[in-house]
Structures are given as structure tokens and as C-alpha cells.
Amino acid sequence: MNNTVTPIERIETPGAQQLTLLTVPENPSTDLQPSSAHVRFQLSTTTRKRGLAHVAEIRRQLAESQEQREARVANPLPPRRPHAA
């Protein structure tokens, strides 16, 4: 039995790259523009559209929860009355 070690080639990038969520226009066109991202980060059109739909749903949920928080602050509970001991 021979044990062989397979060398692994590692590709080092010049520095860390941070991906950010770009703003999406209110009425995005049905035709997505080609991505200017590095080739290894480019996604298919189907994946991009599905991702944008997920982002839109998350933003909707965040806006809804923000409205609920603001409604609770606008309508606080009445103060408690002290009870005799």
C-alpha cells in the first residue's frame, strides 16, 4: 500500500474582497444588465432574479416589522395604578 500526497494548488487573492448588497431601483426592468463583477462572482440571470425577489421579500418584512414597532411606540400601554398592599 502506497500513501501518496496530492499537492493542492491554492490561489491567493491580493486582499479580502467584501461583497455588498447594492441598491435595487424601485421598478427594476425585466432585463437585467450584465454584471461587472469578477467572473467568479457572476450568477446566471435566473439566480439573480430569484435573489432579487428574496431581497425584496426581506425588505418588505423589515418595513412591516418597523411599522409594527412604530405603532407600539405611538400607542403605549396606559400607566399601571398602584394597588394598596
N, C-alpha and C positions, 0 to 999 in steps of 0.2 A: 504494500500500500504506500503510495507516494502522496505526501502532502505538499501541495503547491500553493503558493500565494499569488493571487491575481492582483496586479497593481491597479489601483483606481486612480484615474486621472481627475484631478479636481480643478475646476475653473474658478479662479479667484476674480472677483469684481474689484474695481478700484476703490469702492466705498459702498456703504449701505445705501440702498435705494428705498425710499418711502413711497408707497402708493397712497394716493389721496382720492377721496370721493369728490369728483368735480360737480359743479352745479349743473342742473339739468333745466333747460328752458321750460316755461310753463306749458307750452304747447309744442312738444317735440315733434319734428316732422317724422313721417313714416320712413323716410330714407335716412339711415344713419350715415354720417360722414365717415370716411376711412380713418382709422385710428393712427395717430402719430406716435403711439407708444412703441417702445422697443419690441422687436419681433417676438421675443419670448413671453411678452405680456399681452399680446394681441389675442382677442377672442373672436369666435365666429359671430355673425350677425344675430343668430338665434339666441346664443348665450348672452350677448349684450342686451338684447331686447328683454329677455327674461330677467336679467339683473336689474335693468331699469324699472321693470314692473315691481320687483321686490323692494327696491329703494323707494318707489312711490308709495307702496303699502306701508312701509316703516314710517315714512314721513307723515302719512295720514294718521297712523296710530299715535305718533308723538304729538301731533297737533290736537287730536281728540283728548289725549290724557292731559295736555296743557290746559285745554278749555275746562276740563273737569276740575283740575286743581284751582284754576282761577274762580270757578263758580263756588267752590267750597270756601275760598277766602272771602268772596263777596257776600256770602250768606253764612256767617259764622253762627254757631250754636248760641242760644241765649245763656247768660251767666247763671250759674247754679246759685240757689238760695241756700243760705246756711240753715241747717236743721238744729233744733235745740237738742242738747245732749241729755 
